[in-house]
């Protein structure tokens, strides 16, 4: 009975400490040190909230850069992956559908050239970044739909490449999709004749902001 009480108390105290007090302490510390980061780093355009830098969102328009697939529909309240193994037929079907969609909207693109991050969802389902390669393969589609020069869009993408944190932590060669699409809108507004080509857009695209 004594051992049972000790085990029960230890379990209860551990749950209280690591399940309640520690998360609260970390959250409050983050709010004090970096309030914007603790809130997902909200992004505003013309005074209107359009998204969060640290939280991915859906872009479907052919004239916008697309982010990583999400197993939860970018629902921040249900963050998580699909938990499907590579041998699961459902996973194979999902990847195949994504391949077909990318090939449809990107004439000339081959299956082998598609970066993995455009085919698979992240563990959180809310990854706001894609690789530099994943952004660059989309520039022909966006240039065609916006009537812009592809090389100008490639420069725009490379200008938004993010390196490792403090130069050493995490991967480099990433692009924040929301920030890139906002910059794309601004570039399109200001682009002069020298940055435009004669092109008929496929459709009127839209983002989620």
C-alpha positions as a Markdown table, in Angstrom:
| # | Residue | x | y | z |
|---|---|---|---|---|
| 1 | Unk | 0.0 | 0.0 | 0.0 |
| 2 | Unk | 2.9 | 2.3 | 0.9 |
| 3 | Unk | 4.5 | 1.7 | -2.6 |
| 4 | Unk | 1.2 | 2.4 | -4.2 |
| 5 | Unk | 0.8 | 5.8 | -2.5 |
| 6 | Unk | 4.3 | 6.8 | -3.4 |
| 7 | Unk | 3.8 | 5.8 | -7.0 |
| 8 | Unk | 0.5 | 7.7 | -7.1 |
| 9 | Unk | 2.0 | 10.8 | -5.6 |
| 10 | Unk | 5.0 | 10.7 | -7.9 |
| 11 | Unk | 2.7 | 10.3 | -11.0 |
| 12 | Unk | 0.4 | 13.1 | -9.9 |
| 13 | Unk | 3.3 | 15.5 | -9.2 |
| 14 | Unk | 5.0 | 14.6 | -12.5 |
| 15 | Unk | 1.8 | 15.3 | -14.4 |
| 16 | Unk | 1.3 | 18.6 | -12.5 |
| 17 | Unk | 4.9 | 19.7 | -13.1 |
| 18 | Unk | 5.5 | 18.6 | -16.7 |
| 19 | Unk | 1.9 | 18.7 | -17.9 |
| 20 | Unk | 0.8 | 22.0 | -16.4 |
| 21 | Unk | 3.4 | 24.1 | -14.6 |
| 22 | Unk | 6.3 | 23.7 | -17.1 |
| 23 | Unk | 4.2 | 24.5 | -20.2 |
| 24 | Unk | 2.7 | 27.5 | -18.5 |
| 25 | Unk | 6.1 | 28.7 | -17.4 |
| 26 | Unk | 7.5 | 28.3 | -21.0 |
| 27 | Unk | 4.5 | 30.0 | -22.5 |
| 28 | Unk | 4.7 | 33.0 | -20.2 |
| 29 | Unk | 8.5 | 33.2 | -20.7 |
| 30 | Unk | 8.0 | 33.2 | -24.5 |
| 31 | Unk | 5.4 | 36.0 | -24.2 |
| 32 | Unk | 7.8 | 38.1 | -22.2 |
| 33 | Unk | 10.9 | 37.5 | -24.4 |
| 34 | Unk | 9.3 | 37.4 | -27.8 |
| 35 | Unk | 5.5 | 38.2 | -27.7 |
| 36 | Unk | 5.1 | 38.0 | -31.5 |
| 37 | Unk | 6.7 | 34.6 | -31.8 |
| 38 | Unk | 4.6 | 33.2 | -28.9 |
| 39 | Unk | 1.5 | 34.2 | -30.9 |
| 40 | Unk | 2.7 | 32.7 | -34.2 |
| 41 | Unk | 4.2 | 36.0 | -35.5 |
| 42 | Unk | 1.1 | 37.6 | -37.0 |
| 43 | Unk | 1.5 | 39.2 | -40.4 |
| 44 | Unk | -0.6 | 42.3 | -41.4 |
| 45 | Unk | -1.2 | 43.9 | -44.7 |
| 46 | Unk | -2.8 | 47.4 | -44.8 |
| 47 | Unk | -3.8 | 46.9 | -41.1 |
| 48 | Unk | -5.5 | 43.6 | -41.7 |
| 49 | Unk | -4.4 | 40.3 | -40.3 |
| 50 | Unk | -3.5 | 38.0 | -43.3 |
| 51 | Unk | -1.8 | 35.1 | -41.5 |
| 52 | Unk | 1.0 | 34.0 | -39.3 |
| 53 | Unk | 4.6 | 33.7 | -40.2 |
| 54 | Unk | 5.1 | 30.6 | -38.1 |
| 55 | Unk | 1.8 | 28.8 | -39.2 |
| 56 | Unk | 1.3 | 27.5 | -42.7 |
| 57 | Unk | -1.9 | 28.2 | -44.6 |
| 58 | Unk | -3.5 | 27.1 | -47.8 |
| 59 | Unk | -2.9 | 28.8 | -51.2 |
| 60 | Unk | -4.7 | 27.3 | -54.1 |
| 61 | Unk | -4.6 | 29.9 | -56.8 |
| 62 | Unk | -2.4 | 29.2 | -59.9 |
| 63 | Unk | -0.9 | 32.6 | -59.5 |
| 64 | Unk | 0.5 | 32.0 | -56.0 |
| 65 | Unk | 3.2 | 29.9 | -54.5 |
| 66 | Unk | 1.8 | 26.7 | -52.9 |
| 67 | Unk | 3.0 | 25.4 | -49.6 |
| 68 | Unk | 3.4 | 22.0 | -48.2 |
| 69 | Unk | 0.4 | 19.6 | -48.1 |
| 70 | Unk | -1.3 | 19.4 | -44.7 |
| 71 | Unk | -2.9 | 16.2 | -43.3 |
| 72 | Unk | -5.2 | 18.4 | -41.1 |
| 73 | Unk | -6.2 | 21.0 | -43.6 |
| 74 | Unk | -4.0 | 23.6 | -41.9 |
| 75 | Unk | -6.2 | 23.4 | -38.8 |
| 76 | Unk | -4.0 | 24.7 | -36.0 |
| 77 | Unk | -6.3 | 23.2 | -33.4 |
| 78 | Unk | -5.7 | 19.7 | -34.8 |
| 79 | Unk | -2.0 | 19.9 | -35.6 |
| 80 | Unk | -0.5 | 16.6 | -36.6 |
| 81 | Unk | 0.7 | 14.4 | -39.4 |
| 82 | Unk | -1.2 | 11.6 | -41.3 |
| 83 | Unk | 0.6 | 8.9 | -39.4 |
| 84 | Unk | 0.5 | 6.8 | -42.6 |
| 85 | Unk | 3.5 | 4.6 | -43.3 |
| 86 | Unk | 5.2 | 4.7 | -46.7 |
| 87 | Unk | 3.9 | 1.2 | -47.4 |
| 88 | Unk | 0.3 | 2.3 | -46.8 |
| 89 | Unk | -1.8 | 2.3 | -50.0 |
| 90 | Unk | -3.7 | 5.4 | -48.8 |
| 91 | Unk | -0.4 | 7.3 | -48.5 |
| 92 | Unk | 0.7 | 6.2 | -52.0 |
| 93 | Unk | -2.6 | 7.4 | -53.4 |
| 94 | Unk | -2.3 | 10.8 | -51.7 |
| 95 | Unk | 1.3 | 11.2 | -53.1 |
| 96 | Unk | 0.2 | 10.1 | -56.6 |
| 97 | Unk | -2.7 | 12.7 | -56.5 |
| 98 | Unk | -0.3 | 15.4 | -55.6 |
| 99 | Unk | 2.1 | 14.4 | -58.3 |
| 100 | Unk | -0.7 | 14.5 | -60.9 |
| 101 | Unk | -1.8 | 17.9 | -59.8 |
| 102 | Unk | 1.7 | 19.3 | -60.0 |
| 103 | Unk | 2.3 | 17.9 | -63.4 |
| 104 | Unk | -1.0 | 19.3 | -64.6 |
| 105 | Unk | -0.2 | 22.8 | -63.6 |
| 106 | Unk | 3.5 | 22.7 | -64.5 |
| 107 | Unk | 4.0 | 21.6 | -68.1 |
| 108 | Unk | 7.5 | 20.3 | -68.7 |
| 109 | Unk | 8.0 | 19.3 | -65.0 |
| 110 | Unk | 9.0 | 15.6 | -64.5 |
| 111 | Unk | 8.1 | 13.4 | -61.5 |
| 112 | Unk | 11.8 | 13.1 | -60.6 |
| 113 | Unk | 12.2 | 16.9 | -60.4 |
| 114 | Unk | 9.4 | 17.3 | -57.8 |
| 115 | Unk | 10.8 | 18.1 | -54.3 |
| 116 | Unk | 9.5 | 15.8 | -51.5 |
| 117 | Unk | 8.1 | 18.7 | -49.5 |
| 118 | Unk | 5.5 | 19.3 | -52.2 |
| 119 | Unk | 4.3 | 15.7 | -52.0 |
| 120 | Unk | 4.4 | 14.9 | -48.3 |
| 121 | Unk | 2.8 | 16.7 | -45.3 |
| 122 | Unk | 4.9 | 17.8 | -42.4 |
| 123 | Unk | 4.6 | 16.3 | -38.9 |
| 124 | Unk | 2.7 | 19.3 | -37.7 |
| 125 | Unk | 0.6 | 19.9 | -40.8 |
| 126 | Unk | 1.4 | 23.6 | -40.3 |
| 127 | Unk | 4.8 | 24.0 | -41.8 |
| 128 | Unk | 5.0 | 27.6 | -43.1 |
| 129 | Unk | 8.1 | 26.9 | -45.2 |
| 130 | Unk | 9.0 | 25.1 | -48.4 |
| 131 | Unk | 12.4 | 24.4 | -49.8 |
| 132 | Unk | 14.1 | 26.8 | -52.3 |
| 133 | Unk | 13.7 | 24.1 | -55.0 |
| 134 | Unk | 10.0 | 23.7 | -54.3 |
| 135 | Unk | 9.5 | 27.5 | -54.8 |
| 136 | Unk | 11.6 | 27.7 | -57.9 |
| 137 | Unk | 9.8 | 25.0 | -59.8 |
| 138 | Unk | 6.6 | 27.0 | -59.4 |
| 139 | Unk | 7.9 | 30.1 | -61.0 |
| 140 | Unk | 7.0 | 29.1 | -64.6 |
| 141 | Unk | 3.3 | 28.7 | -63.6 |
| 142 | Unk | 3.1 | 31.9 | -61.7 |
| 143 | Unk | 5.0 | 33.9 | -64.4 |
| 144 | Unk | 2.5 | 32.6 | -67.0 |
| 145 | Unk | -0.5 | 33.4 | -64.9 |
| 146 | Unk | 0.7 | 36.9 | -63.9 |
| 147 | Unk | 2.3 | 37.9 | -67.2 |
| 148 | Unk | 5.7 | 38.3 | -65.5 |
| 149 | Unk | 9.1 | 37.3 | -66.5 |
| 150 | Unk | 10.2 | 34.0 | -65.0 |
| 151 | Unk | 13.7 | 35.2 | -64.2 |
| 152 | Unk | 12.3 | 38.1 | -62.1 |
| 153 | Unk | 10.3 | 35.6 | -60.0 |
| 154 | Unk | 13.3 | 33.5 | -59.5 |
| 155 | Unk | 15.2 | 36.5 | -58.2 |
| 156 | Unk | 12.2 | 37.3 | -55.9 |
| 157 | Unk | 12.3 | 33.7 | -54.5 |
| 158 | Unk | 16.1 | 33.8 | -53.9 |
| 159 | Unk | 15.8 | 37.1 | -52.2 |
| 160 | Unk | 13.4 | 35.5 | -49.7 |
| 161 | Unk | 15.6 | 32.5 | -49.0 |
| 162 | Unk | 16.2 | 31.9 | -45.2 |
| 163 | Unk | 19.4 | 30.5 | -43.8 |
| 164 | Unk | 19.9 | 28.5 | -40.6 |
| 165 | Unk | 19.0 | 30.3 | -37.3 |
| 166 | Unk | 22.0 | 32.3 | -36.2 |
| 167 | Unk | 23.8 | 30.7 | -39.1 |
| 168 | Unk | 24.1 | 27.3 | -37.4 |
| 169 | Unk | 20.7 | 26.0 | -36.1 |
| 170 | Unk | 18.3 | 24.2 | -38.5 |
| 171 | Unk | 18.3 | 23.8 | -42.2 |
| 172 | Unk | 18.9 | 26.5 | -44.7 |
| 173 | Unk | 17.5 | 27.0 | -48.2 |
| 174 | Unk | 13.9 | 27.6 | -47.0 |
| 175 | Unk | 11.3 | 30.1 | -48.1 |
| 176 | Unk | 8.3 | 31.3 | -46.0 |
| 177 | Unk | 5.3 | 30.9 | -48.3 |
| 178 | Unk | 3.1 | 33.6 | -46.8 |
| 179 | Unk | 5.9 | 36.2 | -46.9 |
| 180 | Unk | 6.8 | 35.2 | -50.4 |
| 181 | Unk | 3.2 | 35.5 | -51.7 |
| 182 | Unk | 2.8 | 38.9 | -50.1 |
| 183 | Unk | 6.0 | 40.0 | -51.7 |
| 184 | Unk | 4.7 | 38.6 | -55.0 |
| 185 | Unk | 1.6 | 40.7 | -54.8 |
| 186 | Unk | 3.7 | 43.8 | -54.2 |
| 187 | Unk | 6.0 | 43.0 | -57.0 |
| 188 | Unk | 3.1 | 42.4 | -59.4 |
| 189 | Unk | 1.6 | 45.8 | -58.5 |
| 190 | Unk | 4.8 | 47.7 | -59.1 |
| 191 | Unk | 6.1 | 45.7 | -62.1 |
| 192 | Unk | 6.7 | 47.9 | -65.1 |
| 193 | Unk | 6.5 | 46.9 | -68.8 |
| 194 | Unk | 10.1 | 45.7 | -68.7 |
| 195 | Unk | 9.1 | 43.0 | -66.1 |
| 196 | Unk | 6.0 | 41.9 | -68.0 |
| 197 | Unk | 5.4 | 39.5 | -70.9 |
| 198 | Unk | 2.4 | 39.0 | -73.2 |
| 199 | Unk | 0.5 | 36.1 | -71.6 |
| 200 | Unk | -3.0 | 35.0 | -71.1 |
| 201 | Unk | -3.6 | 33.9 | -67.5 |
| 202 | Unk | -5.1 | 30.4 | -67.0 |
| 203 | Unk | -7.4 | 31.5 | -64.2 |
| 204 | Unk | -7.9 | 34.1 | -61.5 |
| 205 | Unk | -6.1 | 32.7 | -58.5 |
| 206 | Unk | -6.5 | 33.6 | -54.9 |
| 207 | Unk | -4.7 | 32.9 | -51.7 |
| 208 | Unk | -6.3 | 32.3 | -48.3 |
| 209 | Unk | -5.7 | 35.8 | -46.9 |
